[in-house]
Amino acid sequence: MDWRNEWKKLAGIIVVFLLFFWLPVGWVRFTGGIMEALHLMKWYAREHVLLCLVPAFFIAGAIGVFISQASVMKYLGAKANKVLAYGVAAVSGSILAVCSCTVLPLFAGIWRMGAGLGPATAFLYSGPAINVLAIILTARILGIEIGIARAVGAISFSVIIGLIMHLIYRKEEMEKATGQMSMPEPEVARPLWKNAAFFAVMIGVLVFANWGSPNDFQFKTTDGSEFTAAVLKQPESVGQEYLLEYTQGPHAGEQIKIAPPSIVLKTPVPGSWTTIWQNKWLVTAGFSVAFGLILVFWIGVKWWKVVLAAIPPALLALVLPMQGLWILLPFSAGIVGVSIALASSKGEGEEWFGATWTFAKQILPLLFFGVLVAGFLLGRPDHEGLIPSKYVEMLVGDSPNRMLEITGWGGGGFESFARAIWPLWTNFFASIFGAFMYFATLTEVPILQGLMGSGMGKGPALALLLAGPALSLPSMLVIAGIMGVRKTAVFTSLVVVMATISGMIFGAFF
């Protein structure tokens, strides 16, 4: 027997045995962590997979099939003009306004097509971080200073991180550029305007299907009072209350909790965002019709296949209420129909579906595993996992007083040392916490509001805002599978270090 190979298997068996032998079954926090992992996975499956990830998979597959490698290399390749490459990467990422997981299939698509490491990582960061709505919401709820700092920091980070990644791996990038120079220019199968329109339609479906509800509402309660307030937290179960913040009147800026039975009327404040939200599914349907026409006239899918694919979602949309989880049924029917139409077609359609399926197989298992681990360790907003949230609140305050009080380590040299390194520690811890925690798009703002209400400083808040939306434990696992563990570690470290430094500088002035 060759023990040089067998010892690894033996070690694995021993580790698994010891894991189950010492499994803390019955420990309340361990059991709570398991439940939080399942709750987070349930929420992730409902809110992100069908409406966000699946359209992103189709877009990523289309990048691999319909965009020539030469085009990617021209604008994002290792030999591309740096100003143009990083500008395109930052702008294209910001248009999507997606979370750290939804951007992954798109990143994988341009990376496989030959994009340079610098522009690819700039795109990877900019997609979740440079979210115009999130920046506006941050400024309104957390303060104009943090809003501006987040905007400047996110835009700068996408370019700086990309440039540093390029410099660190410049030898590898030079070899890639040399190889790309020798590649022949492929024939253009479809004009640029057609490809642009094609991707604009798919991005339209992705963006408007996920268009969030407005944050400001006009309320009327059972006691006859009427007011306008922003919804900071919605009740998740029976017995929970709304957390609101007055936006107008003498109590503007104050927070209030109110039970759902006390609300007689709740209407969104009129505005362009509200108008789009109220008509989001009509807009999405319009993009879907355009998508179907493109499949027939440009991709070559048989017209009757597209019609058959469109009938079930159209009927379901007419019969079912387009709200809550009911929305997922017609959307799912549309996904199934399009998948069957493409898979049963010859040529580009079949190739496109194959590329989409490849991305899904690679990314989904890692994402699901990462979401489970993140839920187990960190829980959900306002729900604790294995790690108590009080430690997070304790370690990111304006001063170390709370930490010294809880630990009882006050006095002497340790207290002096703690106060000296506190700005560095709080910002670094906030960056680490943000990097591993999973934040859905826009959820980071109310979470930060709660943490700041518990004493979190403005510097650590900015650090978390710059690190959190762009990274998460699930996304790290997928990125490692795409470009390797070493590059992922460097990218993650750059995000954490730059977020920490930015938080320290911001905290020193505000």
C-alpha positions in Angstrom: 0.0 0.0 0.0 1.3 3.4 -1.0 0.9 5.5 2.2 2.2 8.6 0.4 -1.1 8.9 -1.2 -3.4 7.1 1.3 -2.4 9.3 4.3 -4.4 12.2 2.8 -7.6 10.0 2.7 -6.9 8.8 6.3 -6.4 12.4 7.5 -9.7 13.4 5.9 -11.6 10.6 7.5 -10.1 11.5 10.9 -11.0 15.2 10.5 -14.6 14.3 9.6 -14.9 11.8 12.5 -13.6 14.4 15.0 -15.9 17.0 13.6 -19.0 14.9 14.2 -17.6 13.5 17.5 -17.3 17.0 19.0 -20.3 18.4 17.2 -22.0 20.9 19.7 -25.5 19.7 19.1 -27.9 21.3 21.6 -25.8 24.4 22.0 -28.2 27.2 21.5 -26.0 29.4 19.5 -24.8 26.5 17.3 -28.4 25.6 16.6 -29.3 29.2 15.9 -26.4 29.4 13.4 -27.8 26.5 11.5 -31.3 28.0 11.4 -29.8 31.3 10.3 -27.9 29.6 7.5 -31.2 28.0 6.3 -33.1 31.2 6.6 -30.5 33.1 4.6 -30.4 30.4 1.9 -34.2 30.6 1.7 -34.1 34.3 1.4 -31.3 34.1 -1.2 -33.2 31.6 -3.3 -36.3 33.7 -3.3 -34.8 37.1 -3.9 -31.7 36.5 -6.0 -31.5 33.3 -7.9 -34.4 33.7 -10.4 -34.6 37.5 -10.8 -30.9 38.3 -10.5 -28.6 35.3 -11.1 -30.4 33.6 -13.9 -30.5 36.7 -16.2 -26.9 37.3 -15.3 -26.0 33.8 -16.4 -27.7 34.4 -19.8 -25.8 37.7 -20.2 -22.5 36.0 -19.3 -23.2 33.2 -21.8 -24.1 35.8 -24.5 -20.8 37.5 -23.8 -18.9 34.3 -24.5 -20.8 33.6 -27.8 -21.8 36.9 -29.3 -19.0 39.2 -28.4 -15.8 38.5 -30.3 -12.6 37.9 -28.4 -11.1 40.6 -30.4 -13.6 43.2 -29.2 -13.0 42.2 -25.5 -9.2 42.4 -26.0 -9.6 45.8 -27.9 -11.3 47.5 -25.0 -10.4 45.4 -21.9 -7.5 43.2 -23.0 -3.9 43.3 -21.6 -2.7 45.4 -24.5 -5.7 47.8 -24.5 -5.3 51.5 -23.9 -5.4 51.8 -20.1 -7.5 54.9 -19.9 -10.1 53.4 -22.2 -9.9 49.9 -20.5 -10.5 51.2 -17.0 -13.0 53.7 -18.1 -15.1 51.0 -19.9 -14.7 48.6 -16.9 -15.9 51.2 -14.3 -18.7 52.5 -16.4 -20.1 49.1 -17.6 -19.9 47.8 -14.0 -21.8 50.8 -12.6 -24.6 50.5 -15.2 -25.6 47.1 -13.8 -26.0 48.1 -10.1 -25.9 44.5 -9.0 -24.8 42.7 -5.8 -21.4 41.0 -5.2 -22.8 37.6 -6.4 -24.8 38.7 -9.4 -21.7 40.4 -11.0 -19.7 37.1 -10.9 -21.1 35.4 -14.0 -20.4 38.6 -16.0 -16.9 38.9 -14.6 -16.3 35.2 -15.5 -17.5 35.9 -19.0 -15.2 38.8 -19.8 -12.3 37.1 -18.0 -12.6 34.0 -20.1 -12.8 36.1 -23.3 -9.3 37.5 -22.6 -9.9 40.7 -20.6 -6.8 42.0 -18.8 -6.6 41.3 -15.0 -6.7 45.0 -14.2 -9.8 46.0 -16.1 -11.5 42.7 -15.1 -11.0 43.3 -11.4 -12.0 47.0 -11.9 -15.3 45.7 -13.4 -15.6 43.1 -10.6 -15.4 45.9 -7.9 -17.4 48.6 -9.7 -20.5 46.4 -10.4 -21.6 46.1 -6.8 -19.8 49.2 -5.4 -20.7 52.0 -7.8 -24.5 51.8 -7.4 -26.0 55.3 -8.0 -29.2 54.5 -6.0 -27.2 53.1 -3.1 -24.9 56.2 -3.0 -28.0 58.5 -3.0 -29.6 56.5 -0.3 -26.4 56.5 1.8 -26.3 60.3 1.5 -29.9 60.8 2.5 -30.0 58.4 5.5 -26.4 58.3 6.8 -25.4 61.8 5.9 -24.1 63.8 2.9 -20.5 63.4 4.0 -20.6 59.6 4.0 -22.6 59.6 0.7 -20.0 61.8 -1.1 -17.1 59.8 0.5 -18.6 56.5 -0.6 -19.1 57.8 -4.2 -15.5 59.1 -4.5 -14.0 56.1 -2.7 -15.9 53.5 -4.9 -15.0 55.2 -8.2 -11.4 55.6 -7.2 -11.1 52.0 -5.8 -12.3 50.4 -9.0 -9.5 52.0 -11.0 -6.8 51.9 -8.3 -7.4 48.2 -7.4 -7.4 47.3 -11.1 -4.1 49.1 -11.7 -2.4 47.6 -8.6 -3.6 44.1 -9.7 -2.1 44.7 -13.1 1.2 45.9 -11.6 1.5 43.0 -9.3 0.9 40.5 -12.1 2.5 42.6 -14.9 4.8 39.8 -16.0 1.8 37.5 -16.5 -0.1 40.3 -18.2 2.7 41.0 -20.6 2.7 37.4 -21.6 -1.0 37.5 -22.1 -0.6 40.7 -24.2 2.1 39.0 -26.4 -0.2 36.1 -27.0 -3.1 38.3 -27.9 -1.0 40.2 -30.5 -0.5 37.0 -32.4 -4.2 36.2 -32.6 -5.9 36.9 -35.9 -8.8 39.3 -36.1 -12.0 37.3 -36.3 -14.7 38.1 -38.8 -17.5 40.3 -37.6 -20.6 38.2 -37.6 -23.0 40.9 -36.4 -22.8 44.7 -36.5 -21.8 46.5 -33.3 -25.2 48.2 -33.0 -27.0 44.9 -33.0 -24.8 43.5 -30.2 -25.3 46.7 -28.3 -29.1 46.5 -28.6 -29.1 42.8 -27.7 -27.2 43.4 -24.5 -29.2 46.5 -23.7 -32.4 44.5 -23.9 -31.1 41.8 -21.6 -29.7 44.3 -19.1 -33.1 46.0 -19.2 -34.8 42.8 -18.1 -32.3 42.4 -15.3 -32.5 45.9 -14.0 -36.2 46.5 -14.2 -37.2 43.0 -12.9 -35.2 43.9 -9.8 -36.3 47.5 -9.5 -36.7 48.1 -5.8 -39.7 49.7 -4.1 -39.4 53.4 -3.1 -38.2 54.1 0.4 -40.4 57.0 1.2 -44.1 56.5 1.9 -47.1 58.5 3.1 -48.8 56.8 6.1 -52.2 57.2 7.7 -52.8 55.4 11.0 -55.8 54.3 13.0 -55.6 57.3 15.3 -56.0 59.7 12.4 -52.4 60.9 12.1 -50.8 61.3 8.7 -47.1 61.6 8.0 -44.3 60.9 5.5 -41.5 58.6 6.5 -38.8 56.4 5.2 -39.0 52.7 5.8 -35.8 51.6 7.6 -37.0 48.1 8.4 -40.0 46.1 7.4 -41.6 43.4 9.6 -40.5 40.0 8.6 -43.1 38.0 10.6 -46.3 38.4 12.6 -45.7 40.6 15.7 -42.8 42.6 14.4 -43.1 46.4 13.8 -42.1 48.8 11.1 -39.0 51.0 11.8 -39.7 54.4 10.3 -37.9 57.7 10.1 -39.9 60.9 9.6 -38.8 62.8 6.5 -41.0 65.8 6.7 -42.5 68.0 9.4 -41.3 69.0 12.9 -40.1 65.5 13.7 -38.0 65.1 10.6 -35.0 62.8 11.3 -36.7 61.1 14.3 -37.4 57.3 14.3 -40.6 55.6 15.2 -41.8 52.0 15.5 -45.3 51.2 14.5 -47.3 47.9 14.3 -48.7 46.9 10.8 -52.4 46.8 12.2 -52.1 50.5 13.1 -51.5 51.4 9.4 -54.7 52.3 7.5 -53.0 53.5 4.4 -49.5 53.3 3.0 -48.8 54.9 -0.4 -45.4 55.6 -2.0 -44.4 59.2 -2.3 -44.9 60.3 -5.9 -41.7 60.6 -8.1 -39.9 59.1 -11.0 -38.6 56.2 -9.0 -42.1 55.4 -7.8 -43.5 55.7 -11.3 -41.0 53.2 -12.6 -41.6 50.9 -9.7 -45.4 50.9 -10.2 -44.9 50.0 -13.9 -41.8 47.8 -13.6 -43.4 44.7 -14.9 -44.9 46.4 -17.9 -41.4 47.8 -18.7 -39.9 44.3 -18.1 -42.5 42.8 -20.4 -41.6 45.4 -23.1 -38.0 44.4 -22.9 -39.0 40.7 -23.0 -41.0 41.2 -26.2 -37.9 42.9 -27.7 -35.8 40.0 -26.5 -38.2 37.5 -28.3 -37.9 39.4 -31.5 -34.1 39.4 -31.3 -34.2 35.6 -30.8 -36.2 35.2 -34.0 -34.6 37.7 -36.4 -31.0 37.9 -35.2 -30.3 34.6 -33.4 -32.3 32.4 -35.7 -34.6 30.7 -33.2 -37.8 29.4 -34.8 -40.7 31.8 -34.3 -43.0 29.2 -33.1 -40.6 28.2 -30.3 -40.5 31.7 -29.1 -44.3 32.0 -29.2 -44.7 28.8 -27.2 -42.1 30.0 -24.7 -44.0 33.3 -24.3 -47.5 31.9 -23.8 -47.1 30.4 -20.3 -45.6 33.5 -18.6 -48.1 35.8 -20.4 -51.0 33.7 -19.1 -49.6 33.5 -15.6 -49.0 37.2 -15.5 -52.6 37.9 -16.5 -54.1 35.4 -14.0 -51.8 35.8 -11.0 -51.3 38.9 -8.8 -48.0 40.5 -9.8 -46.7 40.9 -6.3 -44.9 38.9 -3.6 -43.7 35.4 -4.5 -46.4 35.1 -7.2 -44.1 37.2 -9.5 -41.6 34.3 -9.6 -44.0 31.9 -11.4 -44.4 33.8 -14.7 -40.7 34.8 -14.6 -39.7 31.1 -14.0 -42.0 30.0 -16.8 -40.3 32.5 -19.1 -36.8 31.2 -18.1 -37.8 27.6 -18.7 -39.4 28.5 -22.1 -36.3 30.4 -23.3 -34.0 27.6 -22.1 -35.9 25.0 -24.1 -36.1 27.2 -27.2 -32.4 27.8 -27.1 -31.3 24.3 -26.2 -33.4 22.8 -29.0 -32.1 25.3 -31.6 -29.1 24.8 -33.8 -26.2 27.2 -34.2 -25.8 30.2 -32.0 -28.9 29.5 -29.8 -27.7 26.1 -28.7 -24.1 27.4 -28.2 -25.5 30.3 -26.1 -27.5 28.0 -23.8 -24.5 25.7 -23.4 -22.3 28.6 -22.3 -25.0 29.8 -19.9 -25.3 26.3 -18.4 -21.6 26.1 -18.0 -21.5 29.3 -15.9 -24.4 28.1 -13.8 -22.8 24.8 -13.0 -19.6 26.4 -12.0 -20.9 29.3 -9.9 -24.2 28.2 -8.2 -22.8 25.4 -6.0 -20.0 27.7 -4.7 -22.5 30.5 -4.1 -25.0 28.2 -2.2 -22.2 26.9 0.0 -20.9 30.4 0.7 -24.4 31.7 1.6 -24.8 28.8 4.0 -21.5 29.4 5.7 -22.1 33.2 5.9 -25.5 32.7 7.4 -24.2 30.2 9.9 -21.4 32.5 11.1 -22.8 35.9 10.8 -26.6 35.4 10.5 -28.9 37.9 8.8 -29.5 41.6 9.6 -30.9 41.7 13.2 -30.6 38.0 13.5 -27.5 36.5 15.1 -25.5 33.5 13.8 -22.7 31.8 15.6 -20.8 35.0 16.1 -22.7 37.4 18.5 -23.5 40.7 16.9 -22.7 42.5 20.2 -19.0 41.9 19.5 -19.3 43.7 16.2 -21.0 46.7 17.8 -18.5 46.6 20.6 -15.5 46.6 18.3 -16.4 49.4 15.9 -17.4 52.2 18.3 -16.1 55.8 18.4 -13.9 54.8 21.4 -12.7 51.7 23.1 -14.7 52.4 26.2 -17.4 49.8 25.5 -14.9 47.2 24.7 -12.8 47.9 27.9 -16.0 47.9 29.9 -17.2 44.5 28.7 -13.8 42.8 28.8 -12.7 44.4 32.1 -9.3 45.2 30.6 -9.3 48.9 31.4 -6.4 50.6 33.1 -2.7 50.3 32.8 -0.8 49.8 29.6 -3.4 47.9 27.7 -5.9 50.8 27.9 -3.3 53.2 26.5 -2.4 50.7 23.8 -6.1 50.2 22.9 -6.8 53.9 22.6 -3.7 54.4 20.4 -4.5 51.8 17.9 -8.3 52.1 18.1 -8.8 54.0 14.7 -6.8 51.4 12.9 -8.5 48.5 14.6 -12.1 49.7 14.2 -11.7 50.5 10.5 -9.8 47.2 9.8 -12.4 45.2 11.7 -15.3 46.9 9.9 -13.6 46.2 6.5 -13.1 42.5 7.4 -16.6 42.2 8.7 -18.0 43.9 5.5 -15.8 41.7 3.2 -17.2 38.4 4.7 -20.8 39.5 5.3 -23.3 39.1 2.5 -25.2 42.3 1.7 -27.9 42.3 -0.9 -28.2 45.5 -2.9 -29.2 48.5 -0.7 -29.5 46.5 2.5 -26.1 47.8 3.7 -27.6 51.2 4.4 -30.2 50.3 7.0 -27.7 47.9 8.6 -25.2 50.7 8.9 -27.8 53.0 10.3 -28.5 50.5 13.1 -24.8 50.0 13.8 -24.2 53.8 13.9 -27.1 54.1 16.3 -25.3 51.6 18.5 -22.2 53.8 18.5 -20.3 52.8 15.4 -18.0 55.6 14.2 -18.3 57.3 10.8 -14.9 56.1 9.7 -15.7 52.4 10.3 -19.1 52.9 8.6 -17.4 54.2 5.5 -14.9 51.3 5.6 -17.7 48.8 5.8 -19.6 50.5 2.9 -16.5 50.4 0.7 -15.7 46.7 1.4 -19.1 45.2 2.1 -21.1 45.5 -1.1 -18.1 44.6 -3.3 -17.2 41.4 -1.5 -18.8 38.5 0.4 -17.7 35.1 1.5 -19.8 33.4 -1.3 -18.3 35.7 -3.9 -14.8 35.0 -2.7 -15.3 31.3 -3.2 -16.5 31.8 -6.8 -13.7 34.3 -7.6 -11.1 31.8 -6.4 -12.6 29.3 -8.7 -12.4 31.7 -11.7 -9.0 33.3 -11.3 -7.3 31.3 -8.6 -6.8 31.5 -4.8 -3.7 33.7 -4.9 -5.2 36.5 -7.1 -8.4 36.3 -5.1 -6.4 36.8 -1.9 -4.6 39.8 -3.3 -7.9 41.4 -4.6 -9.6 40.8 -1.2 -6.6 42.2 0.6 -6.5 45.3 -1.5 -10.2 46.0 -0.9 -9.8 45.6 2.8 -6.6 47.7 3.1 -7.9 50.5 1.0 -11.3 50.5 2.8 -9.4 50.6 6.2 -7.2 53.5 5.1 -10.2 55.4 3.7 -12.1 54.9 6.9 -9.2 56.2 9.0 -8.8 59.3 6.9 -12.5 60.0 6.8 -12.9 59.4 10.6 -10.1 61.8 11.4 -12.0 64.7 9.7 -15.6 63.8 10.5 
